[in-house]
């Protein structure tokens, strides 16, 4: 199953590579990818998507209960 899924990616990438236009000159709307801003934005998106993916698995209920107990609210 793993080979069947990933072996199909290679021809798809080859077709996509053939469909792209030749090197288009940069224009006013082109976002540069060789500076620090791009690196920070890319890293931020990866961290935020990763956090939103795994945070529900942490079950925020116990975390919130702990914070409320520290604030002095009891659930007795």
Backbone bond lengths (Angstrom), bond angles and torsions (degrees), N, CA, C in turn:
res aa  C-N    CA-C-N  psi(-1)  N-CA   C-N-CA  omega(-1)  CA-C   N-CA-C  phi
1 X - - - 1.435 - - 1.532 109.80 -
2 X 1.312 116.31 -40.39 1.458 120.47 179.37 1.526 111.08 -63.94
3 X 1.326 116.49 -44.25 1.466 120.39 179.70 1.531 110.50 -66.61
4 X 1.309 117.25 -40.31 1.459 120.33 -179.78 1.517 112.29 -63.78
5 X 1.312 115.96 -33.57 1.464 118.99 -179.79 1.521 110.99 -76.24
6 X 1.333 117.39 -47.58 1.454 120.02 -173.32 1.525 113.30 -82.42
7 X 1.317 118.31 -24.19 1.456 119.36 176.63 1.526 111.33 -71.75
8 X 1.320 117.52 -23.73 1.464 120.10 176.94 1.527 111.60 -76.78
9 X 1.325 117.59 -18.98 1.457 120.42 -179.44 1.526 110.70 -69.53
10 X 1.321 117.81 -35.21 1.463 120.97 -176.02 1.530 111.65 -61.13
11 X 1.343 121.17 -50.87 1.467 118.74 177.80 1.527 112.93 -64.10
12 X 1.337 117.28 -33.66 1.460 119.39 178.91 1.525 110.78 -65.15
13 X 1.319 117.00 -41.80 1.462 120.02 177.44 1.523 111.12 -66.57
14 X 1.326 117.66 -35.11 1.464 120.14 178.07 1.530 110.92 -65.40
15 X 1.325 116.62 -43.07 1.467 120.04 177.98 1.528 109.88 -64.58
16 X 1.333 117.48 -43.61 1.464 120.46 179.57 1.522 110.82 -63.06
17 X 1.327 117.71 -37.50 1.455 120.80 178.10 1.515 112.39 -66.29
18 X 1.323 117.06 -33.47 1.469 120.46 178.36 1.522 111.98 -76.09
19 X 1.323 117.90 -24.64 1.452 120.89 -178.46 1.524 113.56 -83.36
20 X 1.309 117.19 -17.83 1.466 118.52 -177.87 1.520 110.71 -72.66
21 X 1.319 116.49 147.83 1.470 118.87 178.46 1.526 110.25 -71.44
22 X 1.307 114.85 159.44 1.466 118.62 177.27 1.522 108.53 -63.44
23 X 1.293 116.75 171.83 1.458 122.03 -174.33 1.527 111.51 -48.28
24 X 1.319 115.01 106.27 1.461 120.29 178.26 1.521 108.55 -82.19
25 X 1.304 117.40 138.97 1.464 119.11 179.80 1.525 110.67 -68.19
26 X 1.326 117.50 146.49 1.466 119.74 178.23 1.525 110.79 -62.72
27 X 1.321 115.58 141.14 1.460 120.09 179.31 1.521 109.00 -122.29
28 X 1.308 116.91 -171.50 1.448 121.88 -177.71 1.531 111.26 -65.05
29 X 1.319 118.43 -31.12 1.456 121.86 -178.43 1.519 114.59 -90.16
30 X 1.313 118.42 5.90 1.458 121.62 -178.40 1.519 109.93 -79.69
31 X 1.337 116.98 130.61 1.460 121.67 178.73 1.527 108.70 -92.68
32 X 1.332 118.39 120.98 1.462 119.76 -178.45 1.531 110.84 -70.91
33 X 1.318 116.13 138.31 1.466 120.84 -178.02 1.521 111.64 -113.31
34 X 1.308 117.94 17.64 1.463 120.11 -178.29 1.529 111.78 -119.90
35 X 1.339 116.47 31.52 1.453 118.97 179.10 1.529 110.56 -132.93
36 X 1.313 115.98 178.75 1.459 121.86 -175.86 1.529 111.81 -70.54
37 X 1.321 117.91 -35.18 1.461 120.76 -179.42 1.522 111.35 -58.63
38 X 1.317 117.47 -43.76 1.468 120.69 178.63 1.527 110.82 -61.93
39 X 1.330 116.28 -42.19 1.467 120.58 -179.85 1.518 111.01 -63.32
40 X 1.331 117.39 -43.59 1.460 120.96 179.45 1.522 110.89 -65.55
41 X 1.332 117.85 -44.08 1.463 120.75 179.52 1.528 111.72 -64.31
42 X 1.323 116.96 -42.87 1.466 120.43 179.28 1.519 111.22 -63.78
43 X 1.329 116.83 -45.03 1.464 120.85 178.95 1.525 110.55 -63.77
44 X 1.333 117.06 -41.71 1.458 120.52 178.69 1.517 112.70 -61.80
45 X 1.319 116.99 -42.80 1.463 120.61 178.85 1.530 110.76 -64.31
46 X 1.325 116.65 -41.72 1.468 119.95 179.29 1.518 110.71 -63.24
47 X 1.327 117.69 -43.50 1.470 121.32 -179.40 1.530 110.73 -66.54
48 X 1.332 117.25 -43.86 1.465 120.13 -178.33 1.523 111.17 -66.30
49 X 1.321 117.83 -44.60 1.472 120.18 179.19 1.527 110.31 -64.99
50 X 1.336 117.04 -40.98 1.465 120.10 177.09 1.514 111.82 -62.90
51 X 1.332 117.14 -42.14 1.466 120.16 179.06 1.518 111.26 -65.68
52 X 1.332 117.51 -42.76 1.458 119.87 179.45 1.524 111.98 -68.73
53 X 1.318 117.02 -23.64 1.461 120.14 178.25 1.527 111.58 -76.43
54 X 1.346 116.49 -41.73 1.457 119.78 -172.58 1.517 113.97 -100.22
55 X 1.337 120.35 -14.05 1.454 120.76 -177.79 1.526 113.17 -63.80
56 X 1.343 120.46 -41.01 1.468 118.20 177.90 1.532 112.98 -60.37
57 X 1.307 117.66 -26.07 1.461 120.23 178.85 1.524 111.33 -73.00
58 X 1.320 117.41 -18.67 1.461 120.53 179.79 1.524 112.66 -80.34
59 X 1.316 116.65 -7.22 1.454 123.02 -179.01 1.521 110.62 53.27
60 X 1.324 117.41 88.38 1.462 121.28 -175.81 1.527 114.44 -62.94
61 X 1.315 119.49 -12.02 1.469 121.27 179.76 1.512 113.49 -57.29
62 X 1.338 119.83 -53.25 1.463 119.72 178.75 1.528 113.01 -62.24
63 X 1.308 117.24 -32.65 1.464 120.06 179.08 1.529 109.12 -66.69
64 X 1.326 117.62 -46.32 1.450 121.78 179.41 1.524 110.74 -64.61
65 X 1.325 117.28 -40.72 1.463 120.42 178.55 1.525 110.76 -61.89
66 X 1.305 117.40 -41.34 1.467 120.96 177.99 1.525 110.51 -62.03
67 X 1.321 117.52 -44.59 1.460 120.70 -179.77 1.529 111.14 -64.90
68 X 1.325 118.17 -38.43 1.462 120.93 178.17 1.519 111.46 -69.11
69 X 1.327 118.00 -37.24 1.460 120.61 176.86 1.517 111.17 -64.41
70 X 1.309 117.03 -38.35 1.468 120.40 177.36 1.524 111.54 -66.76
71 X 1.339 116.32 -28.62 1.462 120.72 178.86 1.520 111.82 -80.67
72 X 1.338 118.21 -7.29 1.443 121.36 176.28 1.508 115.65 103.73
73 X 1.313 118.72 1.95 1.455 121.42 179.89 1.518 108.66 -88.97
74 X 1.332 116.50 129.01 1.458 121.22 -178.41 1.519 109.66 -108.04
75 X 1.338 116.32 153.53 1.462 121.86 -178.89 1.516 111.17 -115.91
76 X 1.318 117.12 34.42 1.469 120.82 -177.73 1.499 112.79 -81.51
